[in-house]
Amino acid sequence: MNRTRLAVLTSLVAPALAVGPAVAAHASVTIAPRAASGAACHIEKESNGKTHVWGVGFAGNTKVTYSGSASGTVSTDKSGRFDIDGLTGSKFVVKTGNGMTTVTCGMVKR
């Protein structure tokens, strides 16, 4: 009887383990296509009326391009963060140099 229970348990657990990582990997691609894990971009209006754009979670020491109301290229620091002050506008998209990550910036509300 113990062998039967063990065989049933093995037949239930083994397929779940085999499918689990594949399902998890597929889900992450579906949820955030072309986005780096944890990459985010934020927009905030400064007191002088200009726009401050910053991002976190990008690859460290690389270049990202931003486009939208203004455009340009900026480097990330070693932690994967960038800051751009003095812009105009309120819509920006940030892309990594290799084109693998694209993030739409969101407005921060106070």
C-alpha positions as CSV (number, residue, x, y, z in Angstrom):
1,M,0.0,0.0,0.0
2,N,2.8,2.4,0.7
3,R,4.3,1.8,-2.7
4,T,1.0,2.7,-4.3
5,R,0.8,5.9,-2.4
6,L,4.4,6.7,-3.3
7,A,3.7,6.0,-7.0
8,V,0.6,8.2,-7.0
9,L,2.4,11.0,-5.2
10,T,5.4,10.8,-7.6
11,S,3.2,10.9,-10.6
12,L,1.5,14.0,-9.3
13,V,4.6,15.9,-8.2
14,A,7.0,15.1,-11.1
15,P,4.8,16.7,-13.8
16,A,4.2,19.8,-11.6
17,L,7.9,20.3,-11.1
18,A,8.6,19.8,-14.8
19,V,5.9,22.3,-15.8
20,G,6.4,24.9,-13.0
21,P,9.5,26.7,-14.3
22,A,8.2,26.8,-17.8
23,V,4.9,28.3,-16.8
24,A,6.7,30.8,-14.6
25,A,9.1,31.8,-17.3
26,H,6.3,32.2,-19.8
27,A,4.2,34.3,-17.4
28,S,7.1,36.8,-16.8
29,V,7.5,37.3,-20.5
30,T,3.8,37.9,-20.9
31,I,3.4,40.3,-18.0
32,A,6.3,42.6,-19.0
33,P,7.5,42.1,-22.6
34,R,10.8,43.9,-23.4
35,A,11.1,45.3,-19.8
36,A,14.0,44.7,-17.5
37,S,13.2,43.1,-14.3
38,G,12.4,45.9,-11.9
39,A,13.1,48.8,-14.4
40,A,10.9,51.8,-13.8
41,C,10.8,55.4,-14.9
42,H,9.2,58.3,-13.1
43,I,8.2,61.9,-14.0
44,E,7.8,64.7,-11.5
45,K,7.1,68.4,-12.0
46,E,9.7,70.6,-10.3
47,S,8.8,73.8,-8.4
48,N,10.2,75.9,-11.3
49,G,7.7,74.3,-13.8
50,K,10.4,72.1,-15.4
51,T,10.2,68.3,-15.5
52,H,12.4,65.8,-13.6
53,V,12.7,62.3,-15.1
54,W,14.5,59.5,-13.3
55,G,14.7,55.8,-13.7
56,V,15.8,52.8,-11.5
57,G,16.5,49.2,-12.1
58,F,18.3,49.5,-15.4
59,A,21.7,47.9,-16.1
60,G,24.5,49.8,-14.4
61,N,27.0,51.9,-16.3
62,T,25.1,51.9,-19.6
63,K,23.4,54.4,-21.8
64,V,19.6,54.8,-22.1
65,T,17.8,57.0,-24.5
66,Y,14.7,58.9,-23.6
67,S,12.1,60.3,-26.1
68,G,8.7,61.9,-26.0
69,S,8.3,65.6,-25.1
70,A,12.1,65.9,-25.3
71,S,14.7,63.4,-26.3
72,G,18.4,62.5,-25.6
73,T,20.8,60.0,-24.1
74,V,22.0,59.7,-20.5
75,S,24.2,57.2,-18.7
76,T,23.1,55.1,-15.7
77,D,25.2,55.0,-12.6
78,K,26.6,51.7,-11.3
79,S,23.4,50.9,-9.5
80,G,21.3,51.4,-12.7
81,R,19.8,54.8,-11.9
82,F,19.6,57.9,-14.0
83,D,18.3,61.4,-13.3
84,I,17.4,64.2,-15.8
85,D,16.4,67.6,-14.6
86,G,15.1,70.7,-16.4
87,L,13.1,69.0,-19.2
88,T,9.8,70.1,-20.6
89,G,6.8,67.9,-21.2
90,S,5.1,65.1,-19.4
91,K,5.4,62.0,-21.7
92,F,8.6,60.0,-21.9
93,V,9.7,56.5,-23.0
94,V,13.1,55.1,-22.0
95,K,15.0,52.5,-24.0
96,T,18.3,50.7,-23.3
97,G,21.0,51.0,-25.9
98,N,20.6,47.4,-27.0
99,G,16.8,47.9,-27.5
100,M,15.9,45.1,-25.1
101,T,14.2,47.2,-22.5
102,T,11.5,49.8,-23.1
103,V,9.8,51.5,-20.2
104,T,7.0,54.1,-20.3
105,C,7.5,56.7,-17.6
106,G,4.7,57.4,-15.1
107,M,3.8,60.6,-13.5
108,V,4.5,60.8,-9.7
109,K,1.6,62.4,-7.8
110,R,2.1,64.2,-4.6
